[in-house]
């Protein structure tokens, strides 16, 4: 129903000028032939010329107004035709302001006075219709007053709607600016808290790991301390990048890793003691950066969960290249026990949202006493 109304409005807007021209020309012809007005004694050719000229002027009113005003004056004085005058009065109220509107009213009064003189000279029905006092007042109200008031009302309504629209847009811009300011303040506060708490604790971890690396005599302990120290430094580097993003005034654009960093990620997990192997299936192809970043995040979150909950389990990372996308599968076997690290359970939720934003889907569920994370990332939607 709404689409039909829109199509009808477009058709009306497109052919409104032509329709108005036809209606005005037909009304002038009917008035001059006595169908809806005073029959004119002039030859039909003259009546036809006036009718066609009035219709042409009415159809041209959006571009030029003076032909319609001239046609209205001629049509009233020559044929006592009211249609061009009604349209001209409406257009005057709709488009004219100040001195131009006053000039139109003066001109309309002169044309009505001229019509009275013509009616007195012609006599008969023309005199009775256009030259008597009561009819002159009625004609002034119908030809000039009422259409003019309607045009003024339509213009006032349009101006009011335009002012309300501008005000709404201004308020929306102010609200967006206020929200941006609040977000920037909140991001700055979060960055400050992260720096004061997380960065301090990680720095202590790196210092203690470095001291242990220097003082320990056991080679395995030295190697583990070096790994902790290097991981802590990398965490501090990543934390600085995140804090820099949070302190930015514009949109967050943190540097992201892609498919080329998955091997490095797997190597870090192996250094931490995980048994991880990678398998690729299909023909590797160039993928959008968004797909690569999302795949990296899937693998990183899955391996993080393995380290937390099944550090002794064997894990497989599989990248399956499909014709229309990329499938990432991370599966770990059963764990022999051990104390799992605490987790908030929000990582997979955020990861699912990221994958679904690209038009894909993510599955995460226990399988054969282990756990499976599968993400299907389409290429078309991600591009």
N, C-alpha and C positions, 0 to 999 in steps of 0.2 A: 504493500500500500504506500509506504514511504517512497519507494523508488518510483512508483507511478506518478506520485505528486511532484517529485523532482523533475521527471521527464516532461510532465505537463508544463511546469513552470519554465523550463528551458525553451520549450516550443513557443509559449506565449511571449517570453522575452525576445525571442528571435524574430517573431512575426508581428509584434505589437504595433510597430510603426505602420506596416502595410495594412493591418486590420483597422487601425484608427483612420488611415487615409480613406479606405473604402467606406467606412461608416459615415464619416463626415461628408464625403462626396454624395453618397446616397441620400443623406438627410437634407442636404442643400437641394438636390434635385426634387425630392418629395415635397419639400417646403415650397419651392417655386411652382410646382405643378398643382398645388392645392391639396395634396394628400394629408399633410400635417401642418399646413400653414396657409399663408395668403397666396392665392394664385397670382402669378406675375403675367402681365400682358406682354412682356418682352419675348422676342423670338426664341425658340428652343435652342438654337445654336448658342446664343448669348448665355442662356441658363446653363447649358452643358459646359461652356468654357469656365463660368464662375464656379460650378460644382467641381470640375476637375482641378482648377487652381486651388480651391479650398482644401480638397483632399490632399493635393501635393504639399501644400503648406503645413497641414496637420502632420503628415508623415515625416516632414523635415524638422519638426519642432525640437528634437533632441540635439540637433546640430545648430540650428538657427531659429530664433523666435520671431524676428520681425516679419517674415513672410506670413506667419499665421495671424499676427495682429493686423496686418494690412488686409489679408483675406477676410478676417472677421468684420472689419469696418466696411469693406466693399460689399460683402454678402448681406450685411444688415441694411445698408443704405440703398442697394440696388434691388435686392430680392426679399428683404425682411427675413433672411435665413438666420436662425438662432444657433445652429450647431457650431459653426466656427467661433462664435462669440463665447459660448460656454467653455469650449476647449481652451480658448485664449485666456479667459479669466482664471481657469484652474491652473494653467501653466504660469500665469503671472503670480498667483499666490504661492506656487510651489518653488519658483526660481528667482523672482525679483525681490529686491530689498531696497529699503531707503528711498532715495530719490527716483529710482527707476520704477518702483511700485507706485509712488505718488504720480509720476508721469503717466503711467498706465491708467490710473483712476481718472485723471484729468482727460485723457484721450477717450476713455470709455464714456465719460459724461458728454463730451462734444459729439461723439458718434450717436448717442441716444438723442441728443438735442437735434442733430441733423436728421435722424429718423422721424422725429416729430414734424419737422418742416416738410420732409418728403411726403409724409402721410397727409398733411394738410393740403399739399399741392395735388396729390393724386386723388384723394378723396375716397369715397366708397368704403369697402371693407378694410383697405389699408389704413384709412384715416381712423376708423373705429378701433382698429387693433393697435396701432402704434402712436396715435396722436391724442388720445383721451388721457386725462390725468390719472385715473385709476390704473389703466393698463400700462401707462409709462412707469408708474411705481412698481407694478408687478413685474414688468419686463426687466427693470433695473435690478430687482431682487433676484429673479431667476437667471438672467443672463450674466450678471456681474457679481452680485453680492454672495449668493450661495456657493457658486463654484470657487470664488475667491477665498471664502472662509474654509472650504474643504481643502484647497491647496495649501493654505496657511497651516491648517491642522496637520496635514500629512508631513509638511516640512518640519514643523515643531516636533512631531513624533520621531521623525528620522534623526533630527539633531539630538533629541533626548537619548535615543537608542545608541547613537554614536558616542555621546558623552559617557553613557553607562559602560559601553564596551571599552572605551579608553581607560576609564577608571578601573574596571576589572582587570585589564591587562597591566596597568600600573601597579595595582595591589598584588597581582601575581608575581610581577618582577620583584617587588619589594619583599614578598614572602620568600621567594627563591634566594634572594640575596641574604636575607636573615637566616635562612636554613643553612646556606653555605658558610656563613660566619660561625654559626653554632657548631657545624660539623668540623670546621677548621680548629675551633677552640677545643673541641672534644678530642680530636686527633692529636693536637699538641699536648693535651693533658695525658693521653694514653702513652704517647712517646716519652714524656717525662717520667711517668711511673715505670715504664719498661726499662728505661735507662737506669733509674735509681735502684730498682730491685733486681731485674734479671741480669743486666750487664754486670752489676756488682758481684752477684753470686757466681756467674760464669767466669769472671776474671779471677776470683778466688780459686775456682776449680783449676784453672790453667796454671796459676802460681804454684798450687800444691802439687799438681802433676809434674811441673817442671822440677820442683825440689825433690820429689820422689825419684824422678829419672836420674838426677845427679847423685843422690845418696844411696840408691838401691844397689845391692850386689848381685841379685839374681837377674840373669839376662831376660827371662820372661817378664819379670816385674818391670824392668827398664823398658822393654818393648811396649807393654801395656800402658805404662805411664806416658810414653811418647805418643802413643795413639790417642790417649785421653787429652793430652796437651794440644795435639794438632786438631782434634775434633772440636775442642773448646775454642781454639782460635778461629776455626771456620765458622763456628756458631756466632762468635763475636762479629765477624765480618758480615754474616747474613743479618745479624741484628742491627748493625749500623745501616745496612741498606734499607731494612724495614723502617727504622726510625727516620731515615731521610725521606722515605715516601710519606710517612705520617706527617712530617713537618712541611710537606709541600703544600702550597696554596691551591694548586690545580688538581686535576684528577690523579689518582694513584697509578703510577707506572713503574712498578718495581721491576728490576731486571729479572727475567725468567729464563730457566734452562729448558732445553728441548730434548729431542731424541738423541742428539749427539752426546748428552751428558749421562745417559742411562748406564753406560759401561762404568763410568766413574762412580756412579751411585752404587752399583753392584760391588765394585771394588772396595768401597768404604764399608759396605755391609760385611763383606768377607773379612776385612781387617778386624771388624768388631766381633768375629767369631761365627757368623752365619754361614750355613752351607747353601750357597745360592748358585744356580746355573741359569744361563740365558739361552733361549731358543727362538729363532726367527723363522716364520713360515710365509710363503708367498714371495712375490717379486717386490723388493723395496722400490718405492717411488717417492718423488718429491711431494711432501705434504705441507699444508699451510702451517705457519708458525703456531697458530692457536691450537691445532691438533697436537703438535709436538709438545707444547707446554703442558697441555692437559694430560697427555700420556705420561710425561715425566712426573707430574703430581700424583697420578694414580700409582705408579711404581713406588714412589717415595713413601706415600702414605701406607701402602700395603707392606713394604719392608719394615717400616717403623712399627706397625702392628705386630709383625712377626717377631721383631726384637723384643717387644714388650711382653708378648703372651706365649711365644713358642720359639725361644732363642735356639733350642737344640734341634729344631725340625728342619728337614730338608725342604728347600724352596725352589720353585721353578718360575722364571719370568719368561713369558712367551709374548712376542709381538707378531701378530698375524695381519699381514697386509692384504686387504680386501679391495675389490674393484671400486667400491664406493665409500671406503673408509678404512679405519684401523681398529683392530680388536686387541686389547691389552688384557692378558690373563696372568695373574699372580696367584700361585697355589702352593700352600705348604702342607707337609704331611703331619702326622700326629706328633705331639710333644711327649717326652718322657717325664715331664713334671717340672718342678722348679717354681720359684716364686715369681709370678708375673708382675710387671711394673704397672703402676696405676695409670688409668686413662679416663678421659672425660666422655669418650664415645662420640665426640662431635666431628672428628676428622672425616669419617665416611659420609656423614650427613652433608658437610660442606662440599666434599668431593662429588657426591651425587648431584648436588645443585649445579656445580660447575659443568659436569658432563651433560646434564639435561639442558642447560643453556645453549649448548651447541647442537641440540636436537638428538643427542644420543641417550644411552641408558647405562646404568651401572647396577651390577648384582654383587652382593656380598653375603655369603652364607656358609655355614659349616658343611663340609663334605668329607666323608670317610675319615672321621676323627680329626680332620684337619680343617683348613679354611680356604675358601676360594673367593677371589675378587676378580670380576670380569667387567670390562668397560668396552662398549662399542661406540666409537666416535665417528660420525659420518663426516665426509669431506665437503659435500655440497653445502650443508648448512653452516659449517664452520668457516668456510671461505667467505 
